[in-house]
Amino acid sequence: MNQRTDNLFLFETGMYRPPSEGGSYSLLLRLTRNCPWNRCTFCGMYKDHKFSLRSVEEIKADIDAIASICRQVAAISHDLGFEGRITRRVISTLISTNPALGSHHGFVMVLDWLMSGGRTAFLQDANSLIMKTQNLVLVLEYLRRTFPMLERVTSYARSKTLARKPLDELQAIRKAGLDRLHVGLETGDEELLRQVKKGVTPEEHIEGGRKAMEAGFQLSEYWMPGLGGKANWENHARNTALVLNRINPHYIRSRPFYPAPGTPLFEEHSKGKRRALSPREQLLELRAMISELDVSSRVCFDHAGNHWRNAKGGLLFTLDYEGYSFPEQKRLVLDLIEEGIRIH
């Protein structure tokens, strides 16, 4: 984390964003610090870090700092005859007059964002929707005014937060400029949700997801193959499909479970209290889940954790962020799963 100093160009940046936001080189704007729930037994992302809200004034100051960098980069580029292009000489010139930028990892992020066209932004950290609606609206409106070229603004959100927010407040947030939400469903199985301390029920997952869709957001729901281990893989697969069918989100994204060191689930696996699925067993679980899906979603495997191989040794599924269109490509995905089962 980068704390603000007297330097006009410094701003805070968190660590985490979805792969699709990294692939599009999204601008990372920190609205909250860490996770307000932070009890999930499978997650080590924010452990040992306390949650806090940031004020509207702090966030606006960060937007101003990023805008100042953008203006300075453009001015230096034109002064040096590069007509707005970002070159090594432009960067070195800016750093020479503002040495603090050389050790600020957010500066590289801004450069990547500018060089990719400055089209997308991601609001950090784990649950921006927990902000008071009026404050989030003010931030979004300011962000959109400052960077009118933005085509998409996205954020993580919790299902329970979405379920609790009044629909008219979600609609106001959407109107102010938040386009897409990334939600960690993980599982639709009630018992497994309790075991991993997700802090949400299947009904709240459904209510939160459907309310987000009704408010006009694009919705990405993430599920976690392998989370139930050998003891609960079938209930995990089938009940997850049932919940997703009720939501019918725009995107369903696979994030296979791996025990993360330092988490309670890692300890359970280390002590033999839980038994992980083999790659073949994961594919059997995946087949059970996909077979039950009745959605018009994009089903995506856009993460390195989807490691299964095909008969030629390549990746079984495309890592493309848009994935496979359902129901049209459901048969294709099932055929790929069968291929993977044969060779694993």
Secondary structure, DSSP 8 states (H G I E B T S, - for coil): -----S-TT-----S---HHHHHTT-EEEESEES-SS---TT--SSTT---EE--HHHHHHHHHHHHHHHHHHHHHHHHTTSTT---HHHHHHHHHH-GGGGG-HHHHHHHHHHHTTS-EEEEESS-GGGS-HHHHHHHHHHHHHH-TT--EEEEEE-HHHHHHS-HHHHHHHHHHT--EEEEEEE---HHHHHHTT-S--HHHHHHHHHHHHHHT-EEEEEE-TTTTHHHHHHHHHHHHHHHHHHH--SEEEE------TTSHHHHHHHTTSS----HHHHHHHHHHHHHH----SEEE--STT---B-TTSSBSS---TT-EETTTTHHHHHHHHHHHHHH-
